[in-house]
Amino acid sequence: MARYVSPKGHDIVGTYERVYGIAQISEITAEGEPVYAGGTKIDWDSQETLTRNGKRVFVDEGGDEWTFDQLVKAEETEDA
């Protein structure tokens, strides 16, 4: 399996994902505003990798986003 880095040479650490969650509330104000209770239940079944122009979005260690066609294949190194 090949290793890829960003055009800046930073390691790719993951993909950009979207997940939905249910933020817990303790009540609703008269104006219809929720009063949050401090927790969110994540719906992991809703997780999806985001795309840009039909291409997966990858994230480097600096937080920058790149599509696969922008990544650079890292050179293989042998362990000494």
Helices and strands as residue ranges (DSSP letters): E 4-5, E 12-15, E 17-28, E 34-49, E 51-52, E 55-60, E 65-67, G 68-70, E 72-73
